[in-house]
Amino acid sequence: MTQATSDIPPAPVSAPGADRPPRPRSALRANFGSGPVIAACVILAVIVLAALAANLLGLADPLAINPMERLKGFGAAHWFGTDAYGRDVFSRVIYGARNSLLIGAGTTIAALVPGLLLGVIAGYFRAADMVIMRILDGIMSIPSILLAIAFVAVTGASITTVLIAIAVPEFPRVVRLVRGLILSLREEPYVEAAISLGTPTPLLMLRHLVPNTVAPLIVQGTFIFASAILSEAVMSFLGVGMPPEIPSWGNIIAEGRMYFQLKPELILLPGTFLALTVLSVNLLGDAMRDALDPKMAKRV
């Protein structure tokens, strides 16, 4: 005997979408929502905005010498005091941030753009690969700081020569990164299919190869940015970087080292700005690497 249909309990009605698995958090949100990364973004934003708006902040002339005000302490007139020439330290640190950030950004662009071009050529064309990589191996065999110092010593100190001197050692690393990516990408089925369909080589590179190198290059660019700021500081500290008349964190520290025991803030204040900037950029680079890495994104 069959049971009446009225005795069968109705199936529970679930809310729309209740049977779907919970949506995972965005990798970008997970990595950039942590406390250290948020703090790094805030610190870097404040330093960049202060450097860009230095002319609007009503700061003292960073090059104005006043022997009557030399080695003054903290005060309303000079927030960070003055140096051995009576120049306002706070003003020099802010204007120095502009020049140091300019070196970092310029070096990053100067290393990434030609590095991407040569990396794609070396990875795709086997005949050019041998020539390009052997030349770059010779460049990488020289310590980067020595190569930069030698270049500035030959060409003379200026913002442009310092930028080029720091970019030259970073450039081969970008080429090697892009070359490795292209060697892997050219074996992918969609690239082989595009080749078999007769896609022109320039179009193949622009449509299928170069876009897949953007994410690793963005991450690499953050580390080049931080490394360039440190390299400029080291070169300026050694006296072969930015000219003395151009304030930067490196030459501010170099000028204050002789008065460290008498006035340690001449070194500690620009050094703090330098350390915070490099640390913030590195934290952002780590967060971007984790967010753009598919393997890391699956764990979020």
C-alpha positions as CSV (number, residue, x, y, z in Angstrom):
1,M,0.0,0.0,0.0
2,T,1.4,3.4,-1.0
3,Q,1.7,6.2,1.4
4,A,-0.5,9.3,0.8
5,T,1.4,12.1,-0.7
6,S,0.0,14.4,2.0
7,D,1.9,12.5,4.7
8,I,5.3,13.3,3.1
9,P,6.9,16.3,4.8
10,P,7.7,19.2,2.4
11,A,11.3,19.7,1.6
12,P,12.9,22.6,3.4
13,V,13.1,25.7,1.3
14,S,16.6,27.2,1.5
15,A,17.3,30.8,1.0
16,P,18.7,31.8,-2.4
17,G,22.4,31.1,-2.6
18,A,22.4,29.2,0.7
19,D,23.6,26.1,-0.9
20,R,26.6,27.8,-2.4
21,P,30.0,27.6,-0.7
22,P,31.1,30.7,1.2
23,R,32.8,33.1,-1.0
24,P,36.6,33.4,-0.1
25,R,38.0,36.7,0.8
26,S,39.8,38.6,-2.0
27,A,43.5,38.0,-1.9
28,L,44.1,41.7,-2.4
29,R,41.9,42.6,0.5
30,A,43.4,40.0,2.7
31,N,47.0,41.1,2.1
32,F,46.4,44.8,2.1
33,G,44.1,44.7,5.1
34,S,46.7,43.8,7.6
35,G,47.9,46.3,10.2
36,P,51.5,46.6,9.1
37,V,50.6,47.1,5.4
38,I,48.0,49.7,6.3
39,A,50.6,51.5,8.4
40,A,53.1,51.3,5.6
41,C,50.6,52.8,3.1
42,V,49.8,55.7,5.5
43,I,53.5,56.4,6.2
44,L,54.5,56.3,2.6
45,A,51.5,58.5,1.6
46,V,52.4,61.1,4.2
47,I,56.1,61.2,3.1
48,V,55.2,61.4,-0.6
49,L,52.6,64.1,-0.1
50,A,55.0,66.1,2.0
51,A,57.7,65.8,-0.6
52,L,55.3,66.8,-3.4
53,A,53.9,69.7,-1.5
54,A,57.2,71.0,-0.1
55,N,56.8,74.3,-1.8
56,L,53.3,74.8,-0.4
57,L,54.2,74.1,3.3
58,G,55.9,77.4,3.9
59,L,59.3,75.7,4.7
60,A,62.5,77.6,5.0
61,D,64.9,77.6,2.1
62,P,66.9,74.3,2.4
63,L,70.0,76.0,0.9
64,A,69.9,79.2,3.0
65,I,73.0,79.5,5.1
66,N,72.8,81.4,8.4
67,P,76.0,81.1,10.5
68,M,74.3,82.8,13.5
69,E,71.8,79.9,13.7
70,R,74.2,77.0,13.4
71,L,73.6,73.8,15.4
72,K,70.4,75.1,17.0
73,G,68.2,72.6,18.8
74,F,64.5,71.8,18.4
75,G,62.3,74.9,18.5
76,A,59.3,76.7,16.9
77,A,61.5,78.4,14.3
78,H,63.3,75.2,13.4
79,W,61.4,72.0,14.2
80,F,64.4,69.7,13.7
81,G,67.0,72.4,14.6
82,T,69.7,73.5,12.2
83,D,72.9,72.0,10.9
84,A,76.5,73.2,11.0
85,Y,75.7,75.8,8.3
86,G,72.6,77.1,10.0
87,R,70.3,75.5,7.5
88,D,66.9,74.2,8.6
89,V,67.1,70.5,9.0
90,F,63.4,69.8,8.7
91,S,63.2,71.7,5.4
92,R,66.3,69.8,4.1
93,V,64.8,66.5,5.1
94,I,61.5,67.2,3.3
95,Y,63.2,68.5,0.2
96,G,65.6,65.6,0.4
97,A,62.6,63.2,0.4
98,R,61.6,64.7,-2.9
99,N,65.0,64.0,-4.5
100,S,65.4,60.6,-2.9
101,L,61.9,59.5,-4.1
102,L,62.7,60.9,-7.5
103,I,65.8,58.8,-7.7
104,G,63.8,55.7,-6.6
105,A,61.0,56.3,-9.1
106,G,63.3,57.2,-12.0
107,T,65.6,54.2,-11.4
108,T,62.6,51.9,-11.3
109,I,61.3,53.1,-14.7
110,A,64.8,53.1,-16.2
111,A,65.4,49.5,-15.1
112,L,61.9,48.1,-15.9
113,V,61.3,49.5,-19.4
114,P,64.5,48.4,-21.2
115,G,64.6,45.3,-19.0
116,L,61.2,44.3,-20.3
117,L,62.1,44.9,-23.9
118,L,65.4,43.0,-23.8
119,G,63.9,40.2,-21.6
120,V,61.1,39.5,-24.1
121,I,63.7,39.5,-27.0
122,A,66.1,37.2,-25.1
123,G,63.3,34.8,-24.1
124,Y,61.6,34.5,-27.4
125,F,64.5,34.6,-29.9
126,R,67.1,31.9,-29.1
127,A,69.8,33.5,-31.3
128,A,69.6,36.8,-29.4
129,D,69.4,35.1,-26.0
130,M,73.1,34.0,-26.0
131,V,74.5,37.4,-26.9
132,I,72.2,39.4,-24.5
133,M,72.7,37.1,-21.5
134,R,76.5,36.9,-21.8
135,I,76.7,40.7,-21.8
136,L,74.4,41.0,-18.8
137,D,76.4,38.3,-17.0
138,G,79.5,40.5,-17.4
139,I,77.6,43.5,-15.9
140,M,76.3,41.4,-13.0
141,S,79.8,40.1,-12.2
142,I,80.8,43.7,-11.0
143,P,79.5,44.7,-7.6
144,S,76.6,47.0,-8.1
145,I,77.8,49.8,-5.7
146,L,81.3,49.8,-7.3
147,L,79.8,50.0,-10.8
148,A,77.6,52.9,-9.8
149,I,80.5,54.7,-8.1
150,A,82.8,54.2,-11.1
151,F,80.1,55.5,-13.5
152,V,79.5,58.7,-11.4
153,A,83.3,59.2,-11.1
154,V,83.6,59.2,-14.9
155,T,80.5,61.2,-15.8
156,G,80.3,63.6,-12.8
157,A,77.7,63.9,-10.1
158,S,74.2,65.0,-10.9
159,I,70.6,63.6,-10.5
160,T,70.7,62.1,-14.0
161,T,74.0,60.4,-13.7
162,V,73.2,59.0,-10.2
163,L,69.9,57.7,-11.5
164,I,71.6,55.9,-14.5
165,A,74.4,54.6,-12.3
166,I,71.9,52.9,-9.9
167,A,69.7,51.7,-12.8
168,V,72.5,49.9,-14.7
169,P,73.1,47.2,-12.0
170,E,69.3,46.7,-11.5
171,F,68.6,46.4,-15.2
172,P,70.1,42.9,-15.8
173,R,68.0,41.4,-12.9
174,V,64.8,42.6,-14.7
175,V,66.0,41.1,-18.0
176,R,66.7,37.7,-16.3
177,L,63.2,37.8,-14.6
178,V,61.4,38.6,-17.9
179,R,63.4,36.1,-19.9
180,G,62.6,33.3,-17.5
181,L,58.9,34.1,-17.7
182,I,58.9,34.3,-21.5
183,L,60.7,30.9,-21.8
184,S,57.9,29.4,-19.7
185,L,55.1,31.2,-21.5
186,R,56.2,30.4,-25.0
187,E,55.6,26.7,-24.3
188,E,52.0,27.3,-23.3
189,P,49.3,25.8,-25.6
190,Y,47.6,29.1,-26.3
191,V,50.9,30.6,-27.5
192,E,51.6,27.6,-29.7
193,A,48.1,27.9,-31.1
194,A,48.6,31.6,-31.8
195,I,51.9,30.8,-33.6
196,S,50.2,28.0,-35.7
197,L,47.5,30.4,-36.7
198,G,50.2,32.8,-38.1
199,T,49.9,35.5,-35.6
200,P,52.6,38.2,-36.3
201,T,55.4,38.1,-33.8
202,P,54.9,41.7,-32.5
203,L,51.2,41.1,-32.0
204,L,51.9,37.8,-30.3
205,M,54.3,39.5,-27.8
206,L,52.0,42.4,-27.1
207,R,48.8,40.3,-26.7
208,H,50.0,37.0,-25.1
209,L,53.4,37.4,-23.6
210,V,53.9,40.9,-22.2
211,P,50.6,41.1,-20.3
212,N,51.6,38.0,-18.3
213,T,54.8,39.7,-17.1
214,V,53.1,42.7,-15.6
215,A,52.4,41.3,-12.2
216,P,55.9,40.1,-11.5
217,L,57.4,43.3,-12.8
218,I,55.2,45.4,-10.5
219,V,56.5,43.4,-7.5
220,Q,60.1,43.7,-8.8
221,G,59.6,47.4,-9.3
222,T,58.8,47.9,-5.6
223,F,62.0,46.3,-4.5
224,I,64.0,48.2,-7.1
225,F,62.5,51.4,-5.7
226,A,63.5,50.7,-2.2
227,S,67.0,49.5,-3.3
228,A,67.5,52.6,-5.3
229,I,66.8,54.9,-2.4
230,L,69.3,53.0,-0.2
231,S,71.9,53.0,-3.0
232,E,71.6,56.7,-3.4
233,A,72.0,57.2,0.3
234,V,75.1,55.1,0.4
235,M,76.7,56.8,-2.6
236,S,75.9,60.3,-1.2
237,F,77.3,59.3,2.2
238,L,80.5,58.2,0.4
239,G,80.6,61.6,-1.4
240,V,80.0,60.2,-4.9
241,G,76.2,60.6,-5.1
242,M,74.1,63.7,-5.2
243,P,76.0,67.0,-5.4
244,P,76.2,68.8,-2.0
245,E,74.0,71.7,-3.2
246,I,71.1,69.2,-3.8
247,P,69.6,67.9,-0.5
248,S,69.0,64.2,-0.2
249,W,68.8,61.9,2.8
250,G,72.3,60.5,2.0
251,N,74.2,63.7,1.9
252,I,72.3,65.1,4.9
253,I,73.5,62.1,6.9
254,A,77.0,62.5,5.5
255,E,77.2,66.2,6.5
256,G,75.9,65.4,10.0
257,R,78.2,62.5,10.8
258,M,81.0,64.8,12.0
259,Y,78.6,66.3,14.6
260,F,77.0,63.0,15.7
261,Q,78.2,63.2,19.4
262,L,77.1,66.9,19.7
263,K,73.9,66.7,17.7
264,P,72.9,63.1,16.8
265,E,69.5,64.1,15.4
266,L,71.4,65.4,12.3
267,I,71.8,61.7,11.4
268,L,68.9,60.1,13.2
269,L,66.1,62.2,11.7
270,P,66.9,61.7,8.0
271,G,67.9,58.1,8.8
272,T,64.5,57.5,10.3
273,F,62.7,58.9,7.2
274,L,65.0,56.7,5.1
275,A,64.3,53.6,7.1
276,L,60.5,54.2,7.3
277,T,60.3,54.7,3.5
278,V,62.3,51.6,2.6
279,L,60.5,49.5,5.1
280,S,57.1,50.7,3.9
281,V,57.9,50.1,0.2
282,N,59.2,46.6,1.1
283,L,56.0,45.8,3.0
284,L,53.9,46.9,0.1
285,G,56.1,44.8,-2.3
286,D,55.6,41.7,-0.1
287,A,51.8,42.3,0.0
288,M,51.6,42.7,-3.7
289,R,53.7,39.6,-4.3
290,D,51.3,37.6,-2.1
291,A,48.2,39.1,-3.7
292,L,49.4,38.6,-7.3
293,D,50.7,35.0,-6.7
294,P,47.9,32.5,-7.6
295,K,49.3,29.9,-5.2
296,M,49.1,32.4,-2.3
297,A,45.7,33.6,-3.4
298,K,44.3,30.0,-3.1
299,R,45.3,29.9,0.6
300,V,43.4,33.1,1.5
